[in-house]
Amino acid sequence: MLLGRYQPFHRGHQRLIEEGLSRVGQVCIAVRDTHGLDGSNPLPFFAVKQRIEAALSAYAGRFVVVPLPNITNVFYGRSVGYEVERINLDEATEAISGNQIRRLSAAP
């Protein structure tokens, strides 16, 4: 499972999901419902979902995109049957900034 805002969905998100797919073969992309909270969250869930599905069309059937409330903490008990792991990508991908993309795509 990958949990995020994806505001907007960009190449860094795509690479992260592709890495998850290569590791386990399937991915649940959980989109936090943060639309309208502030200027950093301009897109409603369905716009985010459409962008994700278009970018990942080559992987159709191997991922799902689901809405979640604005998750701020993730807790788990012992022996839950899954792992929590950070995926580190190459430096260029890690440098992709959603904030910068939003600034560049904002109307003048």
Stockholm file with secondary structure:
# STOCKHOLM 1.0

chainA/1-108         MLLGRYQPFHRGHQRLIEEGLSRVGQVCIAVRDTHGLDGSNPLPFFAVKQRIEAALSAYAGRFVVVPLPNITNVFYGRSVGYEVERINLDEATEAISGNQIRRLSAAP
#=GR chainA/1-108 SS CEEECCTTCCHHHHHHHHHHHHHHSCEEEEEECCTTSSTTCCCCHHHHHHHHHHHTGGGTTSEEEEEECCCCCCCCCSSCSSCCCCCCCCHHHHTCCHHHHHHHHSCC
#=GC SS_cons         CEEECCTTCCHHHHHHHHHHHHHHSCEEEEEECCTTSSTTCCCCHHHHHHHHHHHTGGGTTSEEEEEECCCCCCCCCSSCSSCCCCCCCCHHHHTCCHHHHHHHHSCC
//
